[in-house]
Amino acid sequence: MDWGSMLTFDPDGLSWAQRDGDACVICHKRWPRPRVRVGRFPDDTHVLACNDCADSLTPAPRATVVSFRGR
Ligand SMILES: [Zn+2]
């Protein structure tokens, strides 16, 4: 599932670093550098978060991916 297309963030309350992808959009942490796309801004810029915050943002952990047995 592509969560990046589901969440839109309002850049108004964010710092330039967060808007630039230099800091986590949730916890403002700059190191380790946020690498997970968690959404986008209205102008289609990617919103990045660190792994911890991305985990808390995405309601469905990867582990819930089930294999469908069609036959
Ligand atoms: Zn974070």
N, CA, C, O and the ligand as a Tripos MOL2 file, in Angstrom:
@<TRIPOS>MOLECULE
protein
  285   283    72     0     0
PROTEIN
NO_CHARGES

@<TRIPOS>ATOM
      1 N           0.8510   -1.2050    0.0000 N.3       1 MET1
      2 CA          0.0000    0.0000    0.0000 C.3       1 MET1
      3 C           0.8780    1.2430    0.0000 C.2       1 MET1
      4 O           1.8840    1.2840    0.7090 O.2       1 MET1
      5 N           0.5330    2.2130   -0.7490 N.am      2 ASP2
      6 CA          1.3480    3.4160   -0.8440 C.3       2 ASP2
      7 C           0.8020    4.4960    0.0690 C.2       2 ASP2
      8 O          -0.0890    5.2600   -0.3020 O.2       2 ASP2
      9 N           1.3610    4.5430    1.2760 N.am      3 TRP3
     10 CA          0.8700    5.5440    2.2370 C.3       3 TRP3
     11 C           1.2430    6.9500    1.7800 C.2       3 TRP3
     12 O           0.6070    7.9270    2.1740 O.2       3 TRP3
     13 N           2.2600    7.0450    0.9600 N.am      4 GLY4
     14 CA          2.6930    8.3500    0.5080 C.3       4 GLY4
     15 C           1.6310    9.0900   -0.2540 C.2       4 GLY4
     16 O           1.6710   10.3170   -0.3480 O.2       4 GLY4
     17 N           0.6840    8.3680   -0.7990 N.am      5 SER5
     18 CA         -0.3420    9.0510   -1.5640 C.3       5 SER5
     19 C          -1.5830    9.3050   -0.7240 C.2       5 SER5
     20 O          -2.5620    9.8760   -1.2040 O.2       5 SER5
     21 N          -1.5370    8.8750    0.5400 N.am      6 MET6
     22 CA         -2.7450    8.9660    1.3470 C.3       6 MET6
     23 C          -2.7270   10.1150    2.3400 C.2       6 MET6
     24 O          -3.7760   10.6640    2.6770 O.2       6 MET6
     25 N          -1.5360   10.4820    2.8140 N.am      7 LEU7
     26 CA         -1.4600   11.5170    3.8300 C.3       7 LEU7
     27 C          -0.9610   12.8230    3.2290 C.2       7 LEU7
     28 O           0.0630   12.8550    2.5470 O.2       7 LEU7
     29 N          -1.6860   13.8800    3.4840 N.am      8 THR8
     30 CA         -1.2220   15.1920    3.0570 C.3       8 THR8
     31 C          -0.9490   16.0290    4.2970 C.2       8 THR8
     32 O          -1.7860   16.1180    5.1950 O.2       8 THR8
     33 N           0.2240   16.6370    4.3410 N.am      9 PHE9
     34 CA          0.6190   17.4030    5.5140 C.3       9 PHE9
     35 C           0.4990   18.8950    5.2300 C.2       9 PHE9
     36 O           0.7550   19.3570    4.1190 O.2       9 PHE9
     37 N           0.1070   19.6270    6.2540 N.am     10 ASP10
     38 CA          0.0390   21.0730    6.1470 C.3      10 ASP10
     39 C           1.4030   21.6540    6.5260 C.2      10 ASP10
     40 O           1.8180   21.5280    7.6780 O.2      10 ASP10
     41 N           2.0970   22.2770    5.6000 N.am     11 PRO11
     42 CA          3.4560   22.7610    5.8590 C.3      11 PRO11
     43 C           3.5020   23.9860    6.7600 C.2      11 PRO11
     44 O           4.5860   24.3990    7.1720 O.2      11 PRO11
     45 N           2.3580   24.5740    7.0730 N.am     12 ASP12
     46 CA          2.3580   25.8400    7.8080 C.3      12 ASP12
     47 C           3.0520   25.7700    9.1630 C.2      12 ASP12
     48 O           3.7910   26.6850    9.5270 O.2      12 ASP12
     49 N           2.8240   24.6990    9.9090 N.am     13 GLY13
     50 CA          3.3960   24.6390   11.2450 C.3      13 GLY13
     51 C           4.7650   23.9960   11.2940 C.2      13 GLY13
     52 O           5.2870   23.7280   12.3770 O.2      13 GLY13
     53 N           5.3490   23.7460   10.1450 N.am     14 LEU14
     54 CA          6.6030   23.0040   10.1210 C.3      14 LEU14
     55 C           7.7880   23.9140    9.8540 C.2      14 LEU14
     56 O           7.6530   24.9880    9.2690 O.2      14 LEU14
     57 N           8.9460   23.4620   10.2930 N.am     15 SER15
     58 CA         10.1640   24.2280   10.0710 C.3      15 SER15
     59 C          10.6590   24.0230    8.6460 C.2      15 SER15
     60 O          10.2030   23.1190    7.9450 O.2      15 SER15
     61 N          11.5930   24.8650    8.2240 N.am     16 TRP16
     62 CA         12.1130   24.7160    6.8680 C.3      16 TRP16
     63 C          12.7910   23.3760    6.6850 C.2      16 TRP16
     64 O          12.7480   22.7790    5.6090 O.2      16 TRP16
     65 N          13.4330   22.9000    7.7820 N.am     17 ALA17
     66 CA         14.1250   21.6140    7.7060 C.3      17 ALA17
     67 C          13.1370   20.4820    7.4600 C.2      17 ALA17
     68 O          13.4110   19.5560    6.6980 O.2      17 ALA17
     69 N          11.9930   20.5690    8.1110 N.am     18 GLN18
     70 CA         10.9780   19.5410    7.9250 C.3      18 GLN18
     71 C          10.3990   19.6100    6.5150 C.2      18 GLN18
     72 O          10.1660   18.5800    5.8830 O.2      18 GLN18
     73 N          10.1730   20.8020    6.0350 N.am     19 ARG19
     74 CA          9.6220   20.9430    4.6860 C.3      19 ARG19
     75 C          10.6210   20.4790    3.6400 C.2      19 ARG19
     76 O          10.2500   20.0090    2.5650 O.2      19 ARG19
     77 N          11.8950   20.6210    3.9790 N.am     20 ASP20
     78 CA         12.9530   20.2480    3.0450 C.3      20 ASP20
     79 C          13.2950   18.7640    3.1110 C.2      20 ASP20
     80 O          14.0520   18.2640    2.2790 O.2      20 ASP20
     81 N          12.7450   18.0640    4.0870 N.am     21 GLY21
     82 CA         13.0850   16.6630    4.2500 C.3      21 GLY21
     83 C          14.3650   16.4730    5.0380 C.2      21 GLY21
     84 O          14.9200   15.3750    5.0660 O.2      21 GLY21
     85 N          14.8390   17.5310    5.6780 N.am     22 ASP22
     86 CA         16.0640   17.4310    6.4700 C.3      22 ASP22
     87 C          15.7930   17.0060    7.9080 C.2      22 ASP22
     88 O          16.6960   16.5410    8.6040 O.2      22 ASP22
     89 N          14.5590   17.1630    8.3470 N.am     23 ALA23
     90 CA         14.1980   16.7720    9.6980 C.3      23 ALA23
     91 C          12.9030   15.9770    9.6650 C.2      23 ALA23
     92 O          12.0560   16.1670    8.7910 O.2      23 ALA23
     93 N          12.7710   15.0890   10.6280 N.am     24 CYS24
     94 CA         11.5540   14.2830   10.7050 C.3      24 CYS24
     95 C          10.3490   15.2050   10.9020 C.2      24 CYS24
     96 O          10.3790   16.1260   11.7180 O.2      24 CYS24
     97 N           9.2970   14.9360   10.1400 N.am     25 VAL25
     98 CA          8.1390   15.8160   10.1770 C.3      25 VAL25
     99 C           7.3700   15.6800   11.4920 C.2      25 VAL25
    100 O           6.5720   16.5490   11.8410 O.2      25 VAL25
    101 N           7.6080   14.6070   12.2070 N.am     26 ILE26
    102 CA          6.8890   14.3740   13.4580 C.3      26 ILE26
    103 C           7.7020   14.8520   14.6630 C.2      26 ILE26
    104 O           7.2170   15.6550   15.4600 O.2      26 ILE26
    105 N           8.9390   14.3590   14.7970 N.am     27 CYS27
    106 CA          9.6930   14.6070   16.0260 C.3      27 CYS27
    107 C          10.8250   15.6200   15.8350 C.2      27 CYS27
    108 O          11.5770   15.8870   16.7720 O.2      27 CYS27
    109 N          10.9510   16.1790   14.6500 N.am     28 HIS28
    110 CA         11.9440   17.2230   14.3560 C.3      28 HIS28
    111 C          13.3800   16.7110   14.3860 C.2      28 HIS28
    112 O          14.3180   17.4970   14.2520 O.2      28 HIS28
    113 N          13.5590   15.4260   14.5580 N.am     29 LYS29
    114 CA         14.9000   14.8780   14.6640 C.3      29 LYS29
    115 C          15.6120   14.9820   13.3240 C.2      29 LYS29
    116 O          15.0430   14.6580   12.2820 O.2      29 LYS29
    117 N          16.8630   15.4350   13.3580 N.am     30 ARG30
    118 CA         17.6120   15.5760   12.1120 C.3      30 ARG30
    119 C          18.5900   14.4310   11.8990 C.2      30 ARG30
    120 O          19.1050   14.2430   10.7970 O.2      30 ARG30
    121 N          18.8400   13.6780   12.9420 N.am     31 TRP31
    122 CA         19.7620   12.5710   12.8210 C.3      31 TRP31
    123 C          19.2750   11.4170   13.6550 C.2      31 TRP31
    124 O          18.9770   11.6260   14.8310 O.2      31 TRP31
    125 N          19.1750   10.2390   13.1440 N.am     32 PRO32
    126 CA         19.4690    9.9320   11.7390 C.3      32 PRO32
    127 C          18.4890   10.6210   10.7920 C.2      32 PRO32
    128 O          17.3290   10.8590   11.1270 O.2      32 PRO32
    129 N          18.9780   10.9210    9.6400 N.am     33 ARG33
    130 CA         18.1790   11.6240    8.6520 C.3      33 ARG33
    131 C          16.9170   10.8220    8.3150 C.2      33 ARG33
    132 O          16.9720    9.6180    8.0640 O.2      33 ARG33
    133 N          15.7790   11.5270    8.3160 N.am     34 PRO34
    134 CA         14.5340   10.8200    8.0050 C.3      34 PRO34
    135 C          14.5330   10.2950    6.5750 C.2      34 PRO34
    136 O          14.8940   11.0120    5.6410 O.2      34 PRO34
    137 N          14.1310    9.0600    6.4120 N.am     35 ARG35
    138 CA         14.2010    8.4540    5.0860 C.3      35 ARG35
    139 C          12.8840    7.8630    4.6150 C.2      35 ARG35
    140 O          12.7690    7.4210    3.4720 O.2      35 ARG35
    141 N          11.9000    7.8540    5.4880 N.am     36 VAL36
    142 CA         10.6590    7.1830    5.1170 C.3      36 VAL36
    143 C           9.6310    8.1950    4.6170 C.2      36 VAL36
    144 O           9.3070    9.1600    5.3090 O.2      36 VAL36
    145 N           9.1390    7.9690    3.4430 N.am     37 ARG37
    146 CA          8.0830    8.8310    2.9030 C.3      37 ARG37
    147 C           6.7790    8.5190    3.6000 C.2      37 ARG37
    148 O           6.2760    7.3990    3.5100 O.2      37 ARG37
    149 N           6.2300    9.4900    4.2880 N.am     38 VAL38
    150 CA          4.9810    9.2290    4.9980 C.3      38 VAL38
    151 C           3.8230   10.0020    4.3800 C.2      38 VAL38
    152 O           2.6730    9.8210    4.7790 O.2      38 VAL38
    153 N           4.1190   10.8540    3.4180 N.am     39 GLY39
    154 CA          3.0320   11.6040    2.8080 C.3      39 GLY39
    155 C           3.6000   12.6610    1.8910 C.2      39 GLY39
    156 O           4.7310   12.5590    1.4160 O.2      39 GLY39
    157 N           2.7980   13.6740    1.6520 N.am     40 ARG40
    158 CA          3.2400   14.7470    0.7650 C.3      40 ARG40
    159 C           2.6400   16.0680    1.2200 C.2      40 ARG40
    160 O           1.6540   16.1140    1.9550 O.2      40 ARG40
    161 N           3.2660   17.1290    0.7620 N.am     41 PHE41
    162 CA          2.7110   18.4500    0.9970 C.3      41 PHE41
    163 C           1.7860   18.7930   -0.1610 C.2      41 PHE41
    164 O           1.8140   18.1410   -1.2050 O.2      41 PHE41
    165 N           0.9760   19.8070    0.0270 N.am     42 PRO42
    166 CA          0.0270   20.1660   -1.0550 C.3      42 PRO42
    167 C           0.7270   20.4370   -2.3890 C.2      42 PRO42
    168 O           0.1150   20.2940   -3.4480 O.2      42 PRO42
    169 N           2.0120   20.8270   -2.3460 N.am     43 ASP43
    170 CA          2.7050   21.0860   -3.6120 C.3      43 ASP43
    171 C           3.4270   19.8420   -4.1330 C.2      43 ASP43
    172 O           4.2680   19.9230   -5.0280 O.2      43 ASP43
    173 N           3.0750   18.6760   -3.5470 N.am     44 ASP44
    174 CA          3.5920   17.3950   -4.0220 C.3      44 ASP44
    175 C           5.0210   17.1000   -3.5790 C.2      44 ASP44
    176 O           5.6250   16.1340   -4.0460 O.2      44 ASP44
    177 N           5.5680   17.9230   -2.6810 N.am     45 THR45
    178 CA          6.8710   17.5980   -2.1150 C.3      45 THR45
    179 C           6.7220   16.4280   -1.1480 C.2      45 THR45
    180 O           5.7160   16.3220   -0.4460 O.2      45 THR45
    181 N           7.7000   15.5700   -1.1130 N.am     46 HIS46
    182 CA          7.6340   14.4220   -0.2190 C.3      46 HIS46
    183 C           7.7840   14.8440    1.2370 C.2      46 HIS46
    184 O           8.5620   15.7400    1.5670 O.2      46 HIS46
    185 N           7.0280   14.1850    2.0900 N.am     47 VAL47
    186 CA          7.1510   14.3910    3.5240 C.3      47 VAL47
    187 C           7.9120   13.2060    4.1020 C.2      47 VAL47
    188 O           7.5290   12.0530    3.9020 O.2      47 VAL47
    189 N           8.9970   13.5010    4.8230 N.am     48 LEU48
    190 CA          9.8420   12.4300    5.3390 C.3      48 LEU48
    191 C           9.7810   12.3510    6.8540 C.2      48 LEU48
    192 O           9.6820   13.3680    7.5410 O.2      48 LEU48
    193 N           9.8410   11.1370    7.3580 N.am     49 ALA49
    194 CA          9.8680   10.9110    8.7930 C.3      49 ALA49
    195 C          10.8990    9.8380    9.1100 C.2      49 ALA49
    196 O          11.2860    9.0610    8.2380 O.2      49 ALA49
    197 N          11.3370    9.8000   10.3540 N.am     50 CYS50
    198 CA         12.2740    8.7540   10.7380 C.3      50 CYS50
    199 C          11.5170    7.4340   10.8820 C.2      50 CYS50
    200 O          10.2860    7.4070   10.8730 O.2      50 CYS50
    201 N          12.2530    6.3700   11.0120 N.am     51 ASN51
    202 CA         11.6300    5.0480   11.0350 C.3      51 ASN51
    203 C          10.6100    4.9090   12.1620 C.2      51 ASN51
    204 O           9.5210    4.3720   11.9610 O.2      51 ASN51
    205 N          10.9730    5.3960   13.3470 N.am     52 ASP52
    206 CA         10.0890    5.2580   14.4980 C.3      52 ASP52
    207 C           8.7510    5.9400   14.2550 C.2      52 ASP52
    208 O           7.6890    5.3680   14.5030 O.2      52 ASP52
    209 N           8.8210    7.1780   13.7650 N.am     53 CYS53
    210 CA          7.5980    7.9330   13.5570 C.3      53 CYS53
    211 C           6.7920    7.3550   12.3970 C.2      53 CYS53
    212 O           5.5620    7.3270   12.4360 O.2      53 CYS53
    213 N           7.4820    6.9050   11.3890 N.am     54 ALA54
    214 CA          6.7740    6.3060   10.2550 C.3      54 ALA54
    215 C           5.9860    5.0900   10.7170 C.2      54 ALA54
    216 O           4.8670    4.8470   10.2650 O.2      54 ALA54
    217 N           6.5890    4.3310   11.6220 N.am     55 ASP55
    218 CA          5.9000    3.1610   12.1420 C.3      55 ASP55
    219 C           4.6250    3.5470   12.8660 C.2      55 ASP55
    220 O           3.6030    2.8710   12.7420 O.2      55 ASP55
    221 N           4.6830    4.6400   13.6280 N.am     56 SER56
    222 CA          3.5080    5.0350   14.3880 C.3      56 SER56
    223 C           2.4550    5.6800   13.4910 C.2      56 SER56
    224 O           1.2850    5.7780   13.8590 O.2      56 SER56
    225 N           2.8890    6.1170   12.3110 N.am     57 LEU57
    226 CA          1.9500    6.7640   11.3950 C.3      57 LEU57
    227 C           1.1740    5.7690   10.5560 C.2      57 LEU57
    228 O           0.0060    5.9850   10.2320 O.2      57 LEU57
    229 N           1.8240    4.6980   10.2140 N.am     58 THR58
    230 CA          1.1710    3.7350    9.3330 C.3      58 THR58
    231 C           0.4100    2.7200   10.1670 C.2      58 THR58
    232 O           1.0110    1.9320   10.8970 O.2      58 THR58
    233 N          -0.8970    2.7390   10.0600 N.am     59 PRO59
    234 CA         -1.7430    1.8940   10.8960 C.3      59 PRO59
    235 C          -1.5160    0.3990   10.6760 C.2      59 PRO59
    236 O          -1.6830   -0.3980   11.6000 O.2      59 PRO59
    237 N          -1.1430    0.0260    9.4770 N.am     60 ALA60
    238 CA         -0.9960   -1.3980    9.2020 C.3      60 ALA60
    239 C           0.4690   -1.7740    9.0760 C.2      60 ALA60
    240 O           1.1220   -1.4180    8.0960 O.2      60 ALA60
    241 N           0.9810   -2.4810   10.0480 N.am     61 PRO61
    242 CA          2.3660   -2.9530    9.9580 C.3      61 PRO61
    243 C           2.5270   -3.9420    8.8130 C.2      61 PRO61
    244 O           1.5760   -4.5920    8.3780 O.2      61 PRO61
    245 N           3.7650   -4.0300    8.3430 N.am     62 ARG62
    246 CA          4.0020   -4.9040    7.1920 C.3      62 ARG62
    247 C           3.6370   -6.3440    7.5010 C.2      62 ARG62
    248 O           3.3490   -7.1320    6.5990 O.2      62 ARG62
    249 N           3.6520   -6.6830    8.7880 N.am     63 ALA63
    250 CA          3.4230   -8.0680    9.1740 C.3      63 ALA63
    251 C           1.9910   -8.5100    8.9050 C.2      63 ALA63
    252 O           1.6910   -9.7040    8.9000 O.2      63 ALA63
    253 N           1.0950   -7.5230    8.6790 N.am     64 THR64
    254 CA         -0.2970   -7.9310    8.4740 C.3      64 THR64
    255 C          -0.5730   -8.2970    7.0240 C.2      64 THR64
    256 O          -1.6940   -8.6610    6.6670 O.2      64 THR64
    257 N           0.4540   -8.1980    6.1980 N.am     65 VAL65
    258 CA          0.2690   -8.6330    4.8290 C.3      65 VAL65
    259 C           0.0920  -10.1500    4.8360 C.2      65 VAL65
    260 O           0.9910  -10.8990    5.2190 O.2      65 VAL65
    261 N          -1.0540  -10.5650    4.4130 N.am     66 VAL66
    262 CA         -1.3300  -12.0030    4.4450 C.3      66 VAL66
    263 C          -1.2650  -12.5680    3.0400 C.2      66 VAL66
    264 O          -1.5100  -11.8700    2.0560 O.2      66 VAL66
    265 N          -0.9440  -13.7920    2.9720 N.am     67 SER67
    266 CA         -0.9060  -14.4340    1.6620 C.3      67 SER67
    267 C          -2.2610  -15.0900    1.3810 C.2      67 SER67
    268 O          -2.7660  -15.8910    2.1690 O.2      67 SER67
    269 N          -2.8130  -14.7310    0.2640 N.am     68 PHE68
    270 CA         -4.0890  -15.3200   -0.1020 C.3      68 PHE68
    271 C          -3.8620  -16.6110   -0.8860 C.2      68 PHE68
    272 O          -3.1600  -16.6520   -1.8960 O.2      68 PHE68
    273 N          -4.4700  -17.6170   -0.3870 N.am     69 ARG69
    274 CA         -4.3210  -18.8930   -1.0810 C.3      69 ARG69
    275 C          -5.5170  -19.0820   -2.0110 C.2      69 ARG69
    276 O          -6.6100  -19.4500   -1.5810 O.2      69 ARG69
    277 N          -5.2880  -18.8290   -3.2470 N.am     70 GLY70
    278 CA         -6.3860  -18.8740   -4.2050 C.3      70 GLY70
    279 C          -6.7890  -20.2870   -4.5710 C.2      70 GLY70
    280 O          -7.8900  -20.5280   -5.0670 O.2      70 GLY70
    281 N          -5.9020  -21.1980   -4.3250 N.am     71 ARG71
    282 CA         -6.2730  -22.5610   -4.7030 C.3      71 ARG71
    283 C          -5.6940  -23.5820   -3.7570 C.2      71 ARG71
    284 O          -5.9110  -24.7810   -3.9320 O.2      71 ARG71
    285 ZN         10.6690   11.0970   13.9590 Zn       72 ZN72
@<TRIPOS>BOND
     1     1     2 1
     2     2     3 1
     3     3     4 2
     4     3     5 am
     5     5     6 1
     6     6     7 1
     7     7     8 2
     8     7     9 am
     9     9    10 1
    10    10    11 1
    11    11    12 2
    12    11    13 am
    13    13    14 1
    14    14    15 1
    15    15    16 2
    16    15    17 am
    17    17    18 1
    18    18    19 1
    19    19    20 2
    20    19    21 am
    21    21    22 1
    22    22    23 1
    23    23    24 2
    24    23    25 am
    25    25    26 1
    26    26    27 1
    27    27    28 2
    28    27    29 am
    29    29    30 1
    30    30    31 1
    31    31    32 2
    32    31    33 am
    33    33    34 1
    34    34    35 1
    35    35    36 2
    36    35    37 am
    37    37    38 1
    38    38    39 1
    39    39    40 2
    40    39    41 am
    41    41    42 1
    42    42    43 1
    43    43    44 2
    44    43    45 am
    45    45    46 1
    46    46    47 1
    47    47    48 2
    48    47    49 am
    49    49    50 1
    50    50    51 1
    51    51    52 2
    52    51    53 am
    53    53    54 1
    54    54    55 1
    55    55    56 2
    56    55    57 am
    57    57    58 1
    58    58    59 1
    59    59    60 2
    60    59    61 am
    61    61    62 1
    62    62    63 1
    63    63    64 2
    64    63    65 am
    65    65    66 1
    66    66    67 1
    67    67    68 2
    68    67    69 am
    69    69    70 1
    70    70    71 1
    71    71    72 2
    72    71    73 am
    73    73    74 1
    74    74    75 1
    75    75    76 2
    76    75    77 am
    77    77    78 1
    78    78    79 1
    79    79    80 2
    80    79    81 am
    81    81    82 1
    82    82    83 1
    83    83    84 2
    84    83    85 am
    85    85    86 1
    86    86    87 1
    87    87    88 2
    88    87    89 am
    89    89    90 1
    90    90    91 1
    91    91    92 2
    92    91    93 am
    93    93    94 1
    94    94    95 1
    95    95    96 2
    96    95    97 am
    97    97    98 1
    98    98    99 1
    99    99   100 2
   100    99   101 am
   101   101   102 1
   102   102   103 1
   103   103   104 2
   104   103   105 am
   105   105   106 1
   106   106   107 1
   107   107   108 2
   108   107   109 am
   109   109   110 1
   110   110   111 1
   111   111   112 2
   112   111   113 am
   113   113   114 1
   114   114   115 1
   115   115   116 2
   116   115   117 am
   117   117   118 1
   118   118   119 1
   119   119   120 2
   120   119   121 am
   121   121   122 1
   122   122   123 1
   123   123   124 2
   124   123   125 am
   125   125   126 1
   126   126   127 1
   127   127   128 2
   128   127   129 am
   129   129   130 1
   130   130   131 1
   131   131   132 2
   132   131   133 am
   133   133   134 1
   134   134   135 1
   135   135   136 2
   136   135   137 am
   137   137   138 1
   138   138   139 1
   139   139   140 2
   140   139   141 am
   141   141   142 1
   142   142   143 1
   143   143   144 2
   144   143   145 am
   145   145   146 1
   146   146   147 1
   147   147   148 2
   148   147   149 am
   149   149   150 1
   150   150   151 1
   151   151   152 2
   152   151   153 am
   153   153   154 1
   154   154   155 1
   155   155   156 2
   156   155   157 am
   157   157   158 1
   158   158   159 1
   159   159   160 2
   160   159   161 am
   161   161   162 1
   162   162   163 1
   163   163   164 2
   164   163   165 am
   165   165   166 1
   166   166   167 1
   167   167   168 2
   168   167   169 am
   169   169   170 1
   170   170   171 1
   171   171   172 2
   172   171   173 am
   173   173   174 1
   174   174   175 1
   175   175   176 2
   176   175   177 am
   177   177   178 1
   178   178   179 1
   179   179   180 2
   180   179   181 am
   181   181   182 1
   182   182   183 1
   183   183   184 2
   184   183   185 am
   185   185   186 1
   186   186   187 1
   187   187   188 2
   188   187   189 am
   189   189   190 1
   190   190   191 1
   191   191   192 2
   192   191   193 am
   193   193   194 1
   194   194   195 1
   195   195   196 2
   196   195   197 am
   197   197   198 1
   198   198   199 1
   199   199   200 2
   200   199   201 am
   201   201   202 1
   202   202   203 1
   203   203   204 2
   204   203   205 am
   205   205   206 1
   206   206   207 1
   207   207   208 2
   208   207   209 am
   209   209   210 1
   210   210   211 1
   211   211   212 2
   212   211   213 am
   213   213   214 1
   214   214   215 1
   215   215   216 2
   216   215   217 am
   217   217   218 1
   218   218   219 1
   219   219   220 2
   220   219   221 am
   221   221   222 1
   222   222   223 1
   223   223   224 2
   224   223   225 am
   225   225   226 1
   226   226   227 1
   227   227   228 2
   228   227   229 am
   229   229   230 1
   230   230   231 1
   231   231   232 2
   232   231   233 am
   233   233   234 1
   234   234   235 1
   235   235   236 2
   236   235   237 am
   237   237   238 1
   238   238   239 1
   239   239   240 2
   240   239   241 am
   241   241   242 1
   242   242   243 1
   243   243   244 2
   244   243   245 am
   245   245   246 1
   246   246   247 1
   247   247   248 2
   248   247   249 am
   249   249   250 1
   250   250   251 1
   251   251   252 2
   252   251   253 am
   253   253   254 1
   254   254   255 1
   255   255   256 2
   256   255   257 am
   257   257   258 1
   258   258   259 1
   259   259   260 2
   260   259   261 am
   261   261   262 1
   262   262   263 1
   263   263   264 2
   264   263   265 am
   265   265   266 1
   266   266   267 1
   267   267   268 2
   268   267   269 am
   269   269   270 1
   270   270   271 1
   271   271   272 2
   272   271   273 am
   273   273   274 1
   274   274   275 1
   275   275   276 2
   276   275   277 am
   277   277   278 1
   278   278   279 1
   279   279   280 2
   280   279   281 am
   281   281   282 1
   282   282   283 1
   283   283   284 2
@<TRIPOS>SUBSTRUCTURE
     1 MET1         2 RESIDUE 1 A MET
     2 ASP2         6 RESIDUE 1 A ASP
     3 TRP3        10 RESIDUE 1 A TRP
     4 GLY4        14 RESIDUE 1 A GLY
     5 SER5        18 RESIDUE 1 A SER
     6 MET6        22 RESIDUE 1 A MET
     7 LEU7        26 RESIDUE 1 A LEU
     8 THR8        30 RESIDUE 1 A THR
     9 PHE9        34 RESIDUE 1 A PHE
    10 ASP10       38 RESIDUE 1 A ASP
    11 PRO11       42 RESIDUE 1 A PRO
    12 ASP12       46 RESIDUE 1 A ASP
    13 GLY13       50 RESIDUE 1 A GLY
    14 LEU14       54 RESIDUE 1 A LEU
    15 SER15       58 RESIDUE 1 A SER
    16 TRP16       62 RESIDUE 1 A TRP
    17 ALA17       66 RESIDUE 1 A ALA
    18 GLN18       70 RESIDUE 1 A GLN
    19 ARG19       74 RESIDUE 1 A ARG
    20 ASP20       78 RESIDUE 1 A ASP
    21 GLY21       82 RESIDUE 1 A GLY
    22 ASP22       86 RESIDUE 1 A ASP
    23 ALA23       90 RESIDUE 1 A ALA
    24 CYS24       94 RESIDUE 1 A CYS
    25 VAL25       98 RESIDUE 1 A VAL
    26 ILE26      102 RESIDUE 1 A ILE
    27 CYS27      106 RESIDUE 1 A CYS
    28 HIS28      110 RESIDUE 1 A HIS
    29 LYS29      114 RESIDUE 1 A LYS
    30 ARG30      118 RESIDUE 1 A ARG
    31 TRP31      122 RESIDUE 1 A TRP
    32 PRO32      126 RESIDUE 1 A PRO
    33 ARG33      130 RESIDUE 1 A ARG
    34 PRO34      134 RESIDUE 1 A PRO
    35 ARG35      138 RESIDUE 1 A ARG
    36 VAL36      142 RESIDUE 1 A VAL
    37 ARG37      146 RESIDUE 1 A ARG
    38 VAL38      150 RESIDUE 1 A VAL
    39 GLY39      154 RESIDUE 1 A GLY
    40 ARG40      158 RESIDUE 1 A ARG
    41 PHE41      162 RESIDUE 1 A PHE
    42 PRO42      166 RESIDUE 1 A PRO
    43 ASP43      170 RESIDUE 1 A ASP
    44 ASP44      174 RESIDUE 1 A ASP
    45 THR45      178 RESIDUE 1 A THR
    46 HIS46      182 RESIDUE 1 A HIS
    47 VAL47      186 RESIDUE 1 A VAL
    48 LEU48      190 RESIDUE 1 A LEU
    49 ALA49      194 RESIDUE 1 A ALA
    50 CYS50      198 RESIDUE 1 A CYS
    51 ASN51      202 RESIDUE 1 A ASN
    52 ASP52      206 RESIDUE 1 A ASP
    53 CYS53      210 RESIDUE 1 A CYS
    54 ALA54      214 RESIDUE 1 A ALA
    55 ASP55      218 RESIDUE 1 A ASP
    56 SER56      222 RESIDUE 1 A SER
    57 LEU57      226 RESIDUE 1 A LEU
    58 THR58      230 RESIDUE 1 A THR
    59 PRO59      234 RESIDUE 1 A PRO
    60 ALA60      238 RESIDUE 1 A ALA
    61 PRO61      242 RESIDUE 1 A PRO
    62 ARG62      246 RESIDUE 1 A ARG
    63 ALA63      250 RESIDUE 1 A ALA
    64 THR64      254 RESIDUE 1 A THR
    65 VAL65      258 RESIDUE 1 A VAL
    66 VAL66      262 RESIDUE 1 A VAL
    67 SER67      266 RESIDUE 1 A SER
    68 PHE68      270 RESIDUE 1 A PHE
    69 ARG69      274 RESIDUE 1 A ARG
    70 GLY70      278 RESIDUE 1 A GLY
    71 ARG71      282 RESIDUE 1 A ARG
    72 ZN72       285 GROUP 0 **** ****
